[in-house]
């Protein structure tokens, strides 16, 4: 799917334009909606007309083909009891959040811009959403993910976070050269790695030499 930057609706002097009320596709979707799928509740039919980013996870991004608004969908299954508490949520992102998502996904980048964009994205967007976007890039556009690698490595060394460990691990396992780049970025920051970072560095040494195991 080719994504397009959301157009800004025109407005007359002295009027306020609410983009969602102008859209014939997603206008009936509220800013936030949760349905209890375990009790047979469903989203409005307009949800089915949104276009998925196909992130392949329980946290998905959708875009309206009419006004180009961006939505975050989260599957929240309950793995205990009868399962009747399963639910899904849909949230319309703000203009700033939507622009960040599209920038992470499509905007041409250099390394300095990637560092700044990554810092802003983690500050303004849910960490799980950012990580899931990057996870999709591992398989869809690894060269683009490589633009963010120095900043991702620095962040990982700073917090030793399991989500970033899994992301970098998948990226390194896919290609020995990518594993070597991860190792170079983690080792070259002059900081002592935490337990998760230390184990990932050991794996990357093996993958970079043997091409994965």
RAZISUL-V442565 format. One record per residue. RES is the residue in one letter. SS is DSSP state (alpha for helix, beta for strand, coil for the rest). PHI is phi in whole degrees, 0 to 359 (999 if undefined). Layout:
BEGIN
RES:SS:PHI  RES:SS:PHI
END
This chain:
BEGIN
X:coil:999  X:coil:271  X:coil:269  X:coil:234  X:coil:299  X:coil:297  X:coil:287  X:coil:267  X:coil:297  X:coil:283  X:coil:221  X:coil:278  X:coil:304  X:coil:83  X:coil:246  X:coil:248  X:coil:259  X:coil:257  X:alpha:300  X:alpha:293  X:alpha:285  X:alpha:274  X:coil:271  X:coil:279  X:coil:265  X:coil:245  X:coil:299  X:coil:270  X:coil:273  X:coil:287  X:coil:303  X:beta:213  X:beta:212  X:beta:236  X:beta:240  X:coil:269  X:alpha:294  X:alpha:292  X:alpha:245  X:coil:67  X:coil:279  X:coil:224  X:coil:291  X:coil:302  X:alpha:302  X:alpha:297  X:alpha:300  X:alpha:292  X:alpha:267  X:coil:286  X:beta:257  X:beta:276  X:coil:283  X:coil:58  X:coil:287  X:coil:73  X:coil:215  X:coil:276  X:beta:227  X:beta:243  X:beta:246  X:beta:236  X:beta:233  X:coil:283  X:coil:286  X:coil:273  X:coil:253  X:coil:69  X:coil:297  X:beta:247  X:beta:234  X:beta:253  X:beta:249  X:beta:231  X:beta:269  X:beta:235  X:coil:287  X:coil:251  X:coil:265  X:coil:216  X:coil:69  X:coil:276  X:coil:82  X:coil:283  X:coil:262  X:coil:304  X:beta:210  X:beta:231  X:beta:236  X:beta:225  X:beta:232  X:beta:281  X:coil:286  X:coil:292  X:alpha:301  X:alpha:296  X:alpha:295  X:alpha:297  X:alpha:297  X:alpha:294  X:alpha:300  X:alpha:294  X:alpha:294  X:alpha:299  X:alpha:274  X:alpha:227  X:coil:289  X:coil:302  X:coil:226  X:coil:248  X:alpha:297  X:alpha:292  X:alpha:293  X:alpha:298  X:alpha:300  X:alpha:293  X:alpha:296  X:alpha:297  X:alpha:299  X:alpha:294  X:alpha:297  X:alpha:291  X:alpha:280  X:alpha:253  X:coil:245  X:coil:302  X:alpha:301  X:alpha:297  X:alpha:294  X:alpha:298  X:alpha:297  X:alpha:294  X:alpha:300  X:alpha:291  X:alpha:300  X:alpha:295  X:alpha:291  X:alpha:307  X:alpha:260  X:alpha:269  X:coil:206  X:alpha:299  X:alpha:294  X:alpha:293  X:alpha:301  X:alpha:300  X:alpha:298  X:alpha:268  X:alpha:301  X:alpha:302  X:alpha:290  X:alpha:295  X:alpha:296  X:alpha:296  X:alpha:294  X:alpha:297  X:alpha:295  X:alpha:280  X:alpha:234  X:coil:50  X:coil:273  X:alpha:295  X:alpha:298  X:alpha:289  X:alpha:301  X:alpha:295  X:alpha:298  X:alpha:293  X:alpha:296  X:alpha:296  X:alpha:296  X:alpha:288  X:alpha:293  X:alpha:291  X:coil:201  X:alpha:299  X:alpha:292  X:alpha:292  X:alpha:298  X:alpha:295  X:alpha:294  X:alpha:299  X:alpha:300  X:alpha:299  X:alpha:288  X:alpha:287  X:alpha:279  X:coil:268  X:coil:271  X:coil:68  X:coil:236  X:coil:284  X:coil:289  X:coil:284  X:alpha:302  X:alpha:292  X:alpha:294  X:alpha:298  X:alpha:292  X:alpha:295  X:alpha:298  X:alpha:298  X:alpha:298  X:alpha:296  X:alpha:299  X:alpha:294  X:alpha:294  X:alpha:291  X:alpha:267  X:alpha:248  X:coil:76  X:coil:97  X:coil:225
END
